[in-house]
């Protein structure tokens, strides 16, 4: 596993992490640290544990051994203020199917006190034409873009993204890569699990292969 990262203050630490699925060990002795301005790609074959790793990093699942900490606190014990520093986008889009695209974005913008205007994101994500359409009637690509837009509204320091390019076209993939670059340039951190390495590698400073 390539986990060499440049020297800098590192609030996110993974130490001696070991994760099992049933009777199979997915990985063990995983160590890495991340600081402001860094993005990591998690790569590996299907079934290697990429999704499980991100869930552990988000504090949504517990490892068999080891620790994951954010600013010195275990991620599964973060208080609400600390947890607001982390944005997790998994396979489930988190969208309210009975609401329109613009209503979903307005909801998340208000809920998270987002700094970016939903109107700007609708334009950037090419969702203006379906802004008033209920999410249940969107295509897979439109739902993916809408979910990423809602995630983008959260003013989080650390992004944990699980296969964010699934169902996106080339323009969508380029947009996500641009977001990652802008986020880390502004001092944010990002960990992205993907099997589409070639489309995001330019935005990453390190790779973790499972």
N, C-alpha and C positions, 0 to 999 in steps of 0.2 A: 504494500500500500504506500503510495506516495503522499506523505502528509507534511513535507517540509514547507514551512511558512516563514516569511521574513520576520525579523525581530521588531516588535512594537507592542504597545499595551494591548493585552488580549483578554477581553471580558468573558469570552465564550470558551469554555474548556471541556474537553472530553478526555477522560482518564481511564485507561484499562477497561474499556467497554467490552462486554461480552453479551451476546444476544442469541437466544435459541428459538427455534420453531419446532415445537414438539420434542422429539428426541434428536433433532439435528441442530448442530451449532452453526449459526449463520456466519458469525465472525467473533473473534476474541482479541484481547489486547489491542484494541483500537485506541490510539492516542492522537489528538491534535488540538491545537488552539487557534482561535481566530480573533483578529483585532479589527478596528475601524478601517474601512477601505478595502476589505478582502472579500472575495467570492470564491466558493469552492464548488466543484462539480463532483457528485457522487455517481460513479458509473459501475457497471457490472451486468452480468447476464440476468435474464428474468429469473426470479426466485432467489437471487443472491442476498436479498435483504435490504434493498434501497428504501422501499416504503417503510419497512419496520424501523430502520435506522432513523428516518425523519420523524416518525411518531415518538420514538424515544427522545430524540433531541428536543422535541416540542413539549415533552413532559406528559404525553398522552399514553405512554406505555412505559413499563419499568424494565430495565435490563436485568440479566441474571447476575451480573457483576459490573463493577465500575461506577463511574459518576459522570454526570453532565451538569455543569454549573453556568449560570449567567451572573456575572459580577459577584461571584463567590457564593451564590445561593443555588442549591439544587433546583433544577427547572420544575420539578413536580411540587416544589414548596414555594414558588414565587407568589408574592402578594399581587393583588389586582393591578397596582401601579407598575410593578416590575413586569408582569405578564403582558402589559400593553406594549412593551418594547419588542414583542415577538409576533410576527404575522405568519401563520401557517396556512398553506393552501394545498390540500390533499386531493385525492381523486374525486371526492364529493364536492360539488361546486358551491354549496352553501347558499344557493339562491332560493328565494321564495317563489315557487312556481306560479302562484296565483297573482303575483304582482308583475307589473311591466318592468322592462329593463331600467327605465328612468326612475321608477318607484323603488326598485332594489338599490340603485346607486344613491338615491336621496336618503333612504333608510340608513345605509351603512355610513354615509357621510355624516349624518346627524349622530348616529350611535357612537362613532369613533372620533367625532370632532375633527374630521379630515381637513387638511389644509388645501388640497387640490379641489377645484370645482368639478362636480360631476359632468357639467356641460362640456368642459375641455376634454374629459376622458371619452365621452361618447363620440366626439369628433375624432379623437386620436385612434380609437378602437374601431372606427368605421361602423358604428352602431346607430347612427342617427336615423337611418331608414326604418329601424325596428325598435326605436326607443319607446313607442307606445304599445308594443306587442307583449302579451304575457309570456313569461319565460318558458312556460310549458310548450309554446309553439315555435320556439327557436330551433335552429339547426344545431348540431353538435359544436361546430366551430363558433357560432354566435354565442352559445352558452359558455364556452371556454373563455371567450373574450370578455363577456360580461362578468364572469367570476373573477378574472384577473383584474378587471377594472375595480370591482368592489374591494379586492385585496389591496389594490394600489392606494385606495382612499385612507387606509389605516396608516397613521404616522409612526410606523414601527422602525426600530433600528436594525432588527434582524429578520430577514426573510427566510422562510423554510418552504421551498417549492418542490412539489412532487410531480414530475413529468409535466411541466407547464406548457410544453409545446404540442401536447397531444391534441389532435384535431385542428391545429392552426396551419394556415398556409404560409408561404415564404415571407409575406409581408408581416404576418402576425409574429412569426419567429424572430424576424429582424427587430420588431418593436420590443419584444421581451428582452432580447439581448441589449437593446439600447437602454431599457429601464434598469437592467442590472448594472450597466456601466455608469449611468447617472447616479444610481443609489450608492454605489461604492465610492464614486468620486466625491459625493457629499459626506462621506464618512460612515455610511451604512455597511452592514455585513449581509451576506447571502450564502445559503447552502442550497444547491439545486440537485435533485436526483433526476437523472435523465439517461435515456438510451440514444439520444440524439446529440451526442457530444459535439460533433463538428459544427453545429449551429450555435453553440454557446461558448465554445472553448476560448474565443477571443475575449470574452467578458470575464473569464475566471483567472485567478492567480494560482490555483492549486487544484489537483485532482485527487480524489480518494476512490480507489478501485476496490470493490468488494469481491 
